[in-house]
Amino acid sequence: MRVFLGMILGALLTVAVAYVHDSMGNSPETTGTSGRAASEQQMIVNWKVVEARLREFKTGWSAVKSRAHEGWIKISASFPK
């Protein structure tokens, strides 16, 4: 149980650190007139891609839930009341 909790916390910590790094490294205070970061930092994560994949996952998960619900209705309808 501790191993799984450690894995989950590690993943959350990794995402949080990447988000903080990306948001601080590309803030308006650190960018010059050319729009590039003063320290030439690159973003670690392309957050638009992450958002698109989360949207796809939510859509897919909704489809799985609706299919499971429809299947349960068919199964429960076959049992006598």
C-alpha positions as CSV (number, residue, x, y, z in Angstrom):
1,M,0.0,0.0,0.0
2,R,2.8,2.4,0.8
3,V,4.4,1.7,-2.6
4,F,1.3,2.7,-4.5
5,L,0.8,5.8,-2.3
6,G,4.4,6.7,-3.0
7,M,4.0,6.3,-6.7
8,I,0.8,8.4,-6.8
9,L,2.5,11.2,-4.7
10,G,5.6,11.0,-6.8
11,A,3.6,11.5,-10.0
12,L,1.6,14.4,-8.6
13,L,4.8,16.0,-7.3
14,T,6.5,15.6,-10.7
15,V,3.5,17.3,-12.5
16,A,3.3,20.1,-9.9
17,V,7.0,20.9,-10.2
18,A,6.9,20.9,-14.0
19,Y,3.9,23.2,-13.9
20,V,5.5,25.6,-11.5
21,H,8.7,25.6,-13.5
22,D,6.9,26.3,-16.7
23,S,4.7,29.0,-15.3
24,M,7.6,30.8,-13.6
25,G,10.1,30.4,-16.4
26,N,7.8,32.0,-19.0
27,S,6.2,34.8,-16.9
28,P,6.1,38.3,-18.4
29,E,8.7,39.5,-16.0
30,T,11.4,37.1,-17.4
31,T,10.6,37.7,-21.1
32,G,12.3,40.4,-23.1
33,T,10.9,42.5,-25.9
34,S,11.4,39.7,-28.4
35,G,9.1,37.4,-26.4
36,R,11.8,34.9,-25.6
37,A,12.8,34.1,-22.1
38,A,15.8,36.0,-20.8
39,S,17.5,32.8,-19.6
40,E,16.5,30.9,-22.7
41,Q,14.4,28.5,-20.7
42,Q,12.2,26.1,-22.6
43,M,8.9,24.8,-21.3
44,I,9.1,21.2,-20.0
45,V,5.6,20.3,-20.9
46,N,3.4,21.5,-23.8
47,W,0.3,22.2,-21.7
48,K,-2.0,22.5,-24.8
49,V,-1.2,18.9,-25.7
50,V,-1.9,17.8,-22.1
51,E,-5.2,19.6,-22.1
52,A,-6.2,18.0,-25.5
53,R,-5.3,14.5,-24.2
54,L,-7.3,15.0,-21.0
55,R,-10.3,16.0,-23.1
56,E,-9.9,12.8,-25.2
57,F,-9.6,10.7,-22.0
58,K,-12.7,12.3,-20.5
59,T,-14.6,11.7,-23.8
60,G,-13.4,8.1,-23.9
61,W,-14.2,7.5,-20.2
62,S,-17.8,8.9,-20.7
63,A,-18.3,6.4,-23.5
64,V,-17.1,3.5,-21.4
65,K,-19.4,4.5,-18.5
66,S,-22.4,4.9,-20.9
67,R,-21.7,1.5,-22.5
68,A,-21.4,-0.2,-19.1
69,H,-24.7,1.4,-17.9
70,E,-26.5,0.2,-21.1
71,G,-25.1,-3.3,-20.6
72,W,-26.2,-3.3,-17.0
73,I,-29.7,-2.3,-18.0
74,K,-29.9,-5.1,-20.5
75,I,-28.6,-7.6,-18.0
76,S,-30.9,-6.5,-15.2
77,A,-33.9,-6.5,-17.6
78,S,-33.4,-10.2,-18.2
79,F,-33.8,-11.1,-14.5
80,P,-37.4,-11.7,-13.3
81,K,-38.7,-9.2,-10.9
